[in-house]
Amino acid sequence: MQRVVWRIQLSLLFALSCVVHLAVLSDDTSNIPSSKSEDDVSTRPALELVSWSSGGFSEASRRFLRQLGTAVHNSTLRLLGFLRPDQGYQDCTTPSGKKGRCRHLQYCLFGEHRTLQTLLDFTCIIERRYVGVCCPEGQENIDAGNVGGLPGSDAAGQLPGIDPGFPDGDPTPSVVRGCGVNTVTGSRIVGGQPADPKEWPWMVALLRERDRHFCGGVLITDLHVLTAAHCVHRMAAKDIRIRLGEYDFTRSNETRVQDFEIVDIRVHLDFSLQTYEHDIAILKLHRRTVFNSYIWPVCLPPPGPNFENITAIVTGWGTVSYGGPVSPVLMEVPVPVWNQERCVRRYTQPIMDTALCAGAYEGGKDSCQGDSGGPLMLQLDSGRWTTIGIVSWGIRCGEPNKPGIYTRVNRYLQWIVENSVF
């Protein structure tokens, strides 16, 4: 057992040696980029990991992961128990002799963990496969938050270091802006209609030759786009371009639009063209995007909820009816998320628990052709938007009692993390 402990400690030491220090666990934020202007909020926003979760971690955990950034290999994230639930495991004793319980690092960050050596002194092993820390009884996290918050909670919190840069004069300009926050005040969605130009800044258009739009996606970091596997399956990266900041395809002189080449495509290895199960993929941009009012990352959802019986929003440039013309302007429509059992009864095809169903019960409100890969979104009480689904497939469009089928994003959080650290 001692040999296992030292082997894991050495692995952890190697991974954390990529980081200059663990001051991220303190209140020092002097190295966080400041805002510049509306159209250049930050050229290198520190949102690479923190933007992947809308509310699963405390603020200290967010700062910890943001500091590690892409220097941490996905095997290290697994080693630390990233995205595993919070609970106390076996009894332990701290270096100072206090009684405690072994817990995952992100749930027990406090002052004594400020250096690598003291962090290693607190190391314990969870289930013979994860590195944890001995957390003293009654010890509160230095920045405790609502871990694993449910939709409708304010679990997302605020992410430090990026100014909102609201061009129209935000009533609370001092409030920091993190993932899933747009610059549109209030919600006015009552049915399928054109969106506001800055309403969905994380919306992505996938283009073929001659700027032909064929699928949607959503921006999750300054380098990565989340989309459907069937959109890019067996396609070469050189045949796809990514457009950010797009709103109206009929206006070719929009200066806010940014086009990107794709340098890598990660399709889920278990994706099936027969069933569309595991219909998820990640695209890597050839350079980092500059965030502004028209381009911003969305949050990813907490791991637990099923989101049934709530109203979500789907967006895209797809056809406005089955077999009909595409919309040149980004459209939005509210759709209820169905109870899973009710959805399964409506289809002869298998509906796995890795998918969710959404669409108006009476028909008429649905995603359609060309919307594939785009996001199904939910707004938390904090005001942050999280993408809970990816447009996957359906029977025609807007048919009564035939909801659209979406990839359930929170079933793939670990996969997203592992395939975005590249």
N, C-alpha and C positions, 0 to 999 in steps of 0.2 A: 504493500500500500504506500509506503514511504517513497518507493521508486516512482510510483504513479504520480504522487504529489509533486515531486521534484521535476518530473518530465513536463507536467502541465505548467508548473511555475516557470520553467525555462522557456516554454512556448509563449507564455504570457509576457515574460520579460523581453523576448525578442520582438514581439509585436508592439509593445508599448515603447520600446527603444526608438521607434520611428517618430515618436512624439518628443519634442524638446523638453516639455515639462507637463505637469498635470495642474497647472494653475487654473485650468478650466473649471476645476472643482471649487475654486475660490470665487470671490466676487470681482476679480480683476477682468474687466472687459476692455482694457486699453488697446488691445490689438484688433478689435472688431472694426470692419470698414464703416466709414460714415457715408451718409447720402451725398449725392452730387446735385442732381437736378431731376426734373420729371422724366426725362428721356434717358437718364443714365443714373439710376438709383445706386447701382454698385456694379463695377465691372467684374467683381469676383465675389459674389454673395456667398456667405458661409451657410448654405442651405443644402449641402450635398446629401447629408444623412437626415438632418432634422426635418426636412420637408417630406420625408417618407411617412410620417405618422402624424395624424391630426391631433391625437390626444392620448397616446399610449404611455407617455413617460413624463416624469417630473422635469421641471426646468433645468435642474442640475444635470439630469441625464441627457437632456437635449444638448447642453453645452459640452458635456463629455463626448458625445458622439460627433458633434460638429467639429470639435478640436481634432479628434482622430481622423475624420474625413476619409478620403480615399486611400490614406496610408495603411488602413487596416484591411487585411485580407478577409474574405468572407469566412474562412475557417476560424479566424479569431473571433468574429462576431458570434459564430455558433458556440465557440468555446466559452464565451462570456454569457451565454444563455440569452442572447439578444432576442426580444419578442416573446420570451417565455413568461408565463404569469408570475405574479408576485406571491410568494408564500415563504414561510419559514420552514427550513428543513431540519437537519440534525442539530442537537445541542453542540455548543462550542464554547471556548474560552478565549477572550481577547488577550493580546500581549500584556495588558495591564492587569489581567486576572478577572475581568468582568465576565459574567455569564451572558451568553447570547445564543442566537440561532444563525445558521449559515443561510445566506440569501444571495440572490443574483445582484451583481455590482450596481446595476442601474437603480435598484430599489434601496440601496444603503450607501449613499454618498454623504460623507460628513468630514469635518475638519481634519481628522487624523489620516485621511486618505490623500493628503496633498502631495506626497512624494511617492515615487515608485517603490522605494524600499519599505516605507511604512505600509503601503498598499499590499505588498507581498507578505508582510508580517501578519496581515489579517486574512490571508488566503485560506480557504477551505474548499473541499471537493464536494460537489453535489451530484448524487446518483452516479458516481464514478466516471462522469463524463463532462461535467461543467465546472468552470472555475467560479467560485463564489467568495464572499467575504464574511467573516464572523461579525455579525451585527449585534452590538450590545442591546440587551433588553431595555426597552423604553427609549432607545436612541431614535431621534427624529432625523429624517433626511434634512440636510442643510437648506434644501429648496423643495420641500415636499409638495407634491401636486396630486391631482386626481389621476392615479395610474389606472389605465384600462378604462377610461371614461366612456360612458354610453352616449349615443347620439342625443343631442339636445342639452348636453352638459356643457360647461365652459372648460372642459378638460384640455382643449388645445392650448390655452394660455397665450402668452405673447413671446415671440422670438426676438431676442435683442439684436441690435446691430444694424438694422436696416430701417431707414426713415420711410414713411409712406410716400412722400413725394406727390401728394394729391394735387393735381394742377388746378382744380376748381375750388380749392380752399376747404380743407377738411376741418370740421368743427373742433376736432381734438388732434391737432397736428403732432402733438408730443407722443401719441400712442405709436409704438413701434409696429411695423408691418411684417408678418411672417407669411408662411404658405397659406394659400386658399383665401386671400383677401383681395377683393377687387376695389375699384375706385368709384363704383356706382352705389349711391345711397338708396337703401330700401329695395324691396322686391315688388315688381309690378306684373308678374307673370300670371295671366289668367287663362291662357290657351296657346295653341301653336301660333307663333308670331315671330317677327324678326327680333333678334337680340339687340341690345345696345352695343356700340362699338367696343367699349371697354368693360363689358359685363363679364366676359369669360376669357381673361387674358392668358389662361393656360391651354386654350383650345388650339389644336394643331391640325393642319391640313397636310395629308400625304399626296404628293404630286407625281405624275408620270411625265412622259415627254410632252412638250408644248403646254406645260402648266395644267395638265388635266388632273383634276381632283378625283381620287378614287376611294379614299378612306379617311377617317379621322383618327385622332389620338389626343393625348393629354400630356402636358409638360410636368414632369415630377422633380427634376433637378435642372441645373443649368447645362446639363449634358445629355439628359436621357428623356425619352418619350415612351409612354406606355400606350400600347395599341393592341389590336386583336391579331392572333397568330394567323388566321386565315387571310388577313390582308397582305401579309408579306411572306407567306409560306412559299418556299422555293423561288423567291425573288432575289436578285443580286442587289447588294447595297448601292451599286452605281446606277441602278435603274430607278431609284427613289430619291426624291428631294422632300425636305421638310420645310414647311412654311409656318412661321410664327407671326402673330400680330395681324393676321388676315381677318377681314370682315366681309367685304364686298368684292367678289371676283370681277365685277364689271368695271371696277376702278383700278386701272393698272399703274397709276402714278402715286399710290399711297406710300409715303416715306416711312411709315411705321413698320412696314412689312420687312421681315428678315428671312432669307432663304438659307438652308443648310444642306450640305451633303451628309450622307450616312456612311460611317466607317465600320459599323458592326451591327449585326442583327442577331438578337437572342430570342429564338422561338422555344417555347416550352417543349422539352424533349418528348413529353407524352401527348402532345397535341394530336387529335385525330380528325382527319378530313371527313370521316364517315359520321361521327357523332358531334363534332365541334367541341368535345370536352377538352379542358385545359387550353381554351382559346385566348392565349395571352402571349405577348411578345414585348421586348424592349429594344428600342433603337438608340444607338449612340451617335450624337452629332459630331461633326468634324472639328468643331470649335465650341467654346463656351458662349452661351448667349448672354447678352446684356439685358438685364431686367429693366422694365419700365412700366408705364401705366397700361400698355397694351400686351406686354409679355411678362408673365409671372407664373410660378409653379403652384399647382394645386396640392392640397394635403391628401395623404392616404388615410384610410379609415382605421379606427381601433379594431383589434382582432376579434372581439367577441360577438357583437350584435348581428342579428339576421336582417334587421331593417324592415321587417314585414309591417304592412298596414301604415306606412308613411308615404308622403308624396315626395318624389324626387324629380329632378330636372334632367332631360336629355337634350343635347345640342348637336347640330351638324348642318352640313350643306347638302344633305341627301335629297332624294326626290320627295316632292310634297304629297305624292300619292303613288300607289304601286304602279310601276311602268310609266309614271308621269315624268314631267320635266324636273331637273334638279333646281335647287334654289341657289342663286348666286350670292345671296346674303345669308349669313349665319342665322339659323332658326333655333328656337327653344320651345320646349313643350313640357308641361308638368304631367307626370304619370304616377299612378299609385303602384307601390311594390306589393305584389301578391303574397298571400300565404302560400308556402311551398307546397303543401298537400293539395290545395285547390288547383295550383298550376299543374302539378303532375297529372291530375285527373283530366285536364283539358287536352293533353297531348298523348299521342300513341308513341312518340319518340321518348326515350328515357331522358328525364331531367335530373341530373345529378345534383348533389348538395354543394358542388362547386359552382353552381349557376344560380341566378335569381331571376325572377320574372317580374316584368313591369309593363303596364299599359292600361288604358282606360277600359273598364269592364264592358262598357257599352260599345267600345270600338271608337275609331276616329282620332285617337291620340296615341302616337306610337313613333318609334324610330323607323326608318325606311331605308331603301337602297341608297348606298353611298354614305350612310351614317356609320357603317361598321367601323369598329375601333375607337369610336368616340366615347365620351364619358357619360355615365349616369351619376348625377351629383346630388348631394344632400348638404344643406346648410345647418351647421351647429348653432346653438344659442350664442356662442361666442362670436358669430358672424363669419366664421371660417367655412369655406366650402371644401368638402372632401369627395373624392370620386369613389363611389361604392360599387360601380359596375362598369363593364366594357361592352359596348354594343356587339352582339355576337350573331344571332340568327333569329328567324321567326317565320310564320306562315303569312306570306304576302305582307301587308302593312295595315295596321289599324283595324284588323278584323275583330268582331265581337267575341269575347271569351277566348281569344288567342293572343295572350300577351307576348311581348318581345322577350327574348332570352338574352341574358347578360352574364358575362363572366363575373363571378363574385370575388371582388378584389381582396377582401380581407382574408380569404382562404389562401392567398398567394403572397402574403407579406414577406415571409422568409425568402421565397423565390425572388421577389423583387429586390430585396436587399442584396442577395447573393449575386444577382445578375446586373446590378447597377454599380457595383464597385469594380469598374473596369474602364 
